[in-house]
Amino acid sequence: MLFDLPDHRTLYAALLARDSRFDGQAFVCVSSTGVFCRLTCPARKPKAENCTFFATIGECIEAGYRPCKRCHPLEAAALAEPTIAILLRALDQRPDLRWSETRVEQFGFDPSTVRRSFKRQFGMTFLEMARQRRLREGFETLAAGGKVITAQHEASFDSASAFRMAFARLLGCAPAALKADRPLRATWIPTPLGDMIAVSSRSHLHLLEFADRKGLAGELARLQAGSQEGIGIGPLPPSEQAMAELAGYFAARSDRFLTPLALTGSAFNQQVWETLRDIPAGETRSYSEIARQIGRPSAVRAVARANGANKIALMIPCHRVIGADGSLTGYGGGLWRKQRLIEIERQLKTSRKASSR
């Protein structure tokens, strides 16, 4: 089920405050203008009596409202900012380019404004994102058997030490430490919502995380410590299967993930994770609902901790858990991603209903 909307007063207060906790979870329809908006829309705020709130875009459209041209509710929130959309397109076209604040200024943008916008939406600056994209080039060179110096040049790093430091900061180890002949191997998976790192053995997927998740280096370090030979680099069947299934998921074609998963954790954590996997795409649950479902109604905080301990994003859908009031709550991959993942899954659910008629 979709969450029950809070009362009108709460949602109107969120609209006035441009409260991002409800972004993508509730939309406001304004009778005086005939448009519907995100609650974070920068437009002049309507009177309370002119506002009606719905949980989905479909309900707004069915009620006869058209999308706002300022907050673009049909797009992901991050891409609704023109500055962000332009720079992301430029990054896609030239991932090897060494971006700097001077180059950002050449696009006609103020670097400090760009820095704040990207930090707010993605939890990282545009320059950090560009640096990560260059690291992907180096990672893929190493995965193909290339030398570290070649990977450094492919990643457009002039300094070997800077390349090693950037690599270690992201993956928790120096590039030379990743060998191709290890039983656990890391693979880089590009997605429309940012790059992901997968770690698999020949039989199971052990980790799947967005590359900019702050806890990624720690998770990789724990995997390294638990493996006698450490983590290598290169594709294995489970990570290749995961890549194919993620492509179908992001295209809103399928939410079926059949990749075999290596679930390591306490019995309680595994019970929570299995319950998360039972939540249908396009639906959400609260932490308290999960706790009741597993027969532990007082274990709400423990459920939240288990949710945060999940190392296999998307396939164990911790993004489908929201606050009891319907607000988006903490997500290691960033709230902007959580919102977009829920939107993708609602599109998938809607298209399924349409095709079954």
C-alpha positions in Angstrom: 0.0 0.0 0.0 1.0 3.6 -0.4 1.1 5.5 2.9 -1.8 7.3 4.3 -1.3 11.0 3.7 -0.9 13.2 6.8 -3.7 15.8 7.4 -4.1 18.9 5.3 -2.6 21.2 7.9 0.6 19.1 8.1 1.0 19.0 4.3 0.3 22.7 3.9 2.9 23.5 6.5 5.4 21.2 4.6 4.5 23.1 1.4 5.2 26.5 3.0 8.5 25.2 4.4 9.4 23.4 1.1 10.0 20.3 3.3 11.9 17.8 1.2 10.9 14.9 3.4 7.6 14.6 1.5 9.1 15.2 -1.9 7.8 12.6 -4.3 5.5 11.2 -1.6 2.8 13.9 -1.8 1.8 16.4 -4.4 -0.3 19.6 -4.2 -3.0 20.5 -6.7 -3.8 24.2 -6.8 -7.4 25.0 -7.8 -6.6 28.6 -8.6 -4.0 27.8 -11.2 -5.0 24.3 -12.4 -1.5 22.9 -11.8 0.0 20.4 -9.5 3.4 20.7 -7.9 6.0 19.1 -5.6 5.9 20.4 -2.1 9.3 21.8 -2.6 8.2 24.0 -5.6 9.8 27.5 -5.5 6.7 29.2 -6.9 4.6 31.6 -4.8 2.6 29.6 -2.2 -1.2 29.3 -2.8 -3.8 29.8 -0.1 -4.6 26.8 2.0 -8.2 26.6 0.8 -7.0 26.3 -2.9 -4.8 23.2 -2.1 -5.7 19.5 -2.4 -3.0 16.9 -1.7 -2.6 13.5 -3.4 -0.1 10.8 -2.9 0.6 10.1 -6.6 1.1 12.0 -9.9 -1.6 9.8 -11.5 -4.3 11.1 -9.0 -3.3 14.7 -9.8 -3.7 14.1 -13.6 -6.9 12.2 -13.1 -8.3 15.1 -11.1 -7.6 17.4 -14.2 -4.5 19.2 -13.1 -1.4 19.8 -15.3 2.2 19.6 -14.2 3.9 22.8 -12.9 6.5 24.3 -15.3 8.7 25.4 -12.4 9.2 22.3 -10.3 8.6 19.7 -13.1 6.9 17.1 -11.0 7.1 14.5 -13.8 10.9 14.6 -13.6 13.2 13.4 -10.8 13.6 16.3 -8.4 17.4 16.6 -9.0 16.9 17.0 -12.8 14.2 19.7 -12.2 17.0 22.2 -11.6 18.2 23.3 -15.0 21.8 23.9 -13.8 22.1 20.3 -12.6 20.5 18.9 -15.8 22.9 20.8 -18.1 26.0 19.8 -16.1 25.0 16.2 -15.9 24.5 16.1 -19.7 28.0 17.7 -20.1 29.5 15.1 -17.8 27.9 12.3 -19.8 29.3 13.7 -23.0 32.9 14.2 -21.7 33.5 11.9 -18.7 37.2 12.1 -19.2 37.3 15.9 -18.9 39.1 17.4 -15.9 36.4 19.6 -14.5 37.3 22.6 -12.4 35.4 25.6 -11.0 36.9 27.7 -13.8 35.3 25.3 -16.3 32.0 25.5 -14.5 32.1 29.3 -14.8 32.7 28.9 -18.5 29.2 27.3 -18.7 27.9 30.5 -17.2 27.2 29.1 -13.7 28.4 30.3 -10.3 30.6 27.6 -8.7 29.3 28.1 -5.2 25.6 27.8 -6.4 26.5 24.7 -8.3 28.3 23.3 -5.2 25.3 23.8 -3.0 22.8 22.5 -5.5 24.7 19.2 -6.1 25.4 18.8 -2.4 21.7 19.2 -1.6 20.5 16.8 -4.3 23.3 14.2 -4.4 25.2 14.5 -1.2 28.4 15.4 -3.2 29.6 18.3 -5.2 29.7 18.3 -9.0 33.5 18.2 -9.0 33.4 15.1 -6.7 30.9 13.5 -9.0 33.1 14.2 -12.1 36.2 12.8 -10.2 34.2 9.6 -9.4 33.3 9.3 -13.1 37.0 9.5 -14.1 37.8 6.8 -11.5 35.3 4.5 -13.2 37.4 4.7 -16.4 40.5 3.7 -14.4 38.6 0.9 -12.6 37.4 -0.6 -15.9 40.9 -0.5 -17.3 42.2 -2.5 -14.3 39.2 -4.9 -14.7 40.3 -5.5 -18.3 43.8 -6.5 -17.2 45.4 -3.1 -17.8 48.3 -1.8 -15.7 47.9 0.7 -12.9 49.7 3.4 -14.8 47.4 2.9 -17.8 44.4 3.1 -15.5 45.7 6.3 -14.1 46.0 7.9 -17.5 42.6 6.6 -18.6 41.2 8.3 -15.5 42.9 11.5 -16.5 45.0 11.8 -13.3 48.4 13.4 -13.8 49.7 12.3 -10.4 50.1 8.6 -9.5 49.7 9.4 -5.8 46.5 11.4 -6.4 45.0 8.4 -8.4 46.0 6.0 -5.6 44.5 8.3 -2.9 41.3 8.8 -4.8 40.9 5.1 -5.5 41.6 4.2 -1.9 39.1 6.8 -0.6 36.4 5.2 -2.7 37.2 1.5 -2.4 39.3 1.4 0.7 42.4 0.0 -1.0 45.0 1.0 -3.5 44.4 0.0 -7.2 47.4 -2.4 -7.2 45.7 -4.4 -4.4 42.9 -5.5 -6.7 44.0 -8.6 -8.4 42.0 -10.5 -11.1 42.5 -14.0 -9.6 40.6 -13.5 -6.3 37.5 -15.6 -5.3 35.7 -12.3 -4.5 35.8 -9.7 -7.3 34.5 -6.2 -7.6 32.7 -4.9 -10.7 31.6 -1.3 -11.6 28.0 -1.1 -12.8 26.8 2.2 -14.3 23.1 3.0 -13.8 20.9 6.1 -14.6 21.0 7.0 -10.9 24.8 6.8 -10.5 27.5 4.1 -10.6 27.2 1.1 -8.3 29.9 -1.3 -7.1 29.1 -5.0 -7.0 31.2 -7.7 -5.3 30.5 -11.3 -6.1 32.0 -14.8 -5.9 31.4 -17.3 -8.6 28.1 -18.4 -7.1 26.6 -15.4 -5.1 26.4 -11.6 -5.0 27.9 -10.3 -1.7 27.5 -6.6 -2.1 25.7 -4.0 -4.3 26.0 -0.4 -3.3 26.0 3.0 -4.9 29.6 4.1 -5.4 29.1 7.4 -3.5 27.6 5.7 -0.4 29.7 7.0 2.6 29.8 3.5 4.2 31.0 1.7 1.1 34.7 1.7 2.0 33.9 0.2 5.4 31.7 -2.5 3.9 34.4 -3.4 1.4 37.0 -3.5 4.2 34.8 -5.9 6.2 34.5 -8.1 3.1 38.2 -8.0 2.6 38.8 -9.0 6.3 36.4 -11.9 6.0 38.1 -13.3 2.9 41.4 -15.0 3.2 42.5 -13.8 -0.2 40.9 -10.4 -0.2 38.8 -8.8 -3.0 39.9 -8.8 -6.6 38.6 -7.1 -9.7 36.6 -8.2 -12.7 33.2 -9.6 -13.6 31.8 -13.0 -12.4 28.5 -14.6 -13.3 26.4 -13.1 -10.4 27.6 -9.6 -11.0 26.9 -9.9 -14.7 23.4 -11.2 -14.0 22.9 -8.3 -11.6 23.9 -5.8 -14.3 21.4 -7.3 -16.7 18.6 -7.3 -14.2 19.4 -3.7 -13.1 19.1 -2.6 -16.7 15.6 -4.1 -16.9 14.7 -2.5 -13.6 15.8 1.0 -14.5 14.0 0.8 -17.8 10.8 0.0 -15.7 10.5 -3.3 -17.5 10.9 -5.7 -14.6 11.5 -5.7 -10.8 12.4 -9.4 -10.7 15.8 -10.0 -9.2 16.9 -13.6 -9.4 20.6 -13.1 -8.8 21.7 -15.5 -6.0 22.5 -13.4 -2.9 25.0 -14.1 -0.1 23.1 -12.8 3.0 25.4 -12.6 6.0 24.1 -11.2 9.2 22.2 -12.0 12.4 19.0 -14.1 12.2 17.0 -11.0 13.0 18.6 -9.0 10.2 18.0 -11.8 7.7 14.4 -12.0 8.8 14.0 -8.2 8.2 15.7 -8.5 4.8 13.5 -11.3 3.7 10.5 -9.3 4.7 11.8 -6.3 2.7 12.0 -8.6 -0.4 8.3 -9.4 0.0 7.3 -5.7 -0.4 5.9 -5.4 -4.0 7.4 -2.8 -6.2 5.4 0.4 -6.2 4.4 -0.1 -2.6 6.0 1.1 0.7 6.0 0.1 4.4 6.9 1.9 7.6 9.5 0.5 10.1 6.6 -0.2 12.5 4.7 -2.1 9.9 7.8 -4.3 9.2 8.2 -4.8 13.0 4.6 -6.0 13.3 4.9 -8.2 10.3 7.8 -10.1 11.8 6.0 -10.5 15.1 8.3 -8.0 16.9 6.1 -4.8 17.2 8.4 -3.2 19.8 11.5 -3.7 17.7 11.1 -0.6 15.4 14.6 0.7 16.1 16.1 -2.7 15.5 14.3 -2.9 12.2 15.7 0.5 11.2 19.3 -0.7 12.1 18.8 -3.9 10.1 17.6 -1.8 7.2 20.7 0.3 7.4 22.9 -2.8 7.6 21.7 -4.1 4.2 24.7 -4.4 1.8 22.7 -5.3 -1.3 20.8 -2.2 -2.5 17.7 -2.5 -4.7 17.6 -6.3 -4.7 16.9 -6.1 -0.9 14.7 -3.0 -1.3 15.3 -1.0 1.9 14.3 2.1 -0.2 10.7 0.9 0.1 10.7 1.7 3.9 9.5 5.2 4.8 8.5 7.1 7.9 5.2 6.4 9.7 4.0 9.8 8.5 4.9 9.0 4.9 8.0 11.1 4.9 11.2 9.9 3.2 13.7 8.8 5.9 17.4 8.1 5.9 18.8 6.2 2.9 22.5 5.4 2.4 22.2 6.1 -1.3 20.7 9.6 -0.7 17.1 10.7 -0.3 17.0 11.9 -3.9 17.7 8.4 -5.1 15.1 6.9 -2.7 12.5 9.2 -4.2 13.4 8.3 -7.7 13.4 4.6 -7.0 9.9 4.8 -5.6 8.8 6.8 -8.7 10.3 4.2 -11.0 8.5 1.4 -9.2 5.2 3.3 -9.3 5.6 3.7 -13.0 6.2 0.0 -13.3 3.2 -0.8 -11.2 1.0 1.5 -13.3 2.2 0.1 -16.6 1.5 -3.4 -15.3 -2.1 -2.5 -14.5 -2.6 -0.9 -17.9 -1.2 -3.9 -19.7 -3.4 -6.3 -17.8 -6.7 -4.6 -18.7 
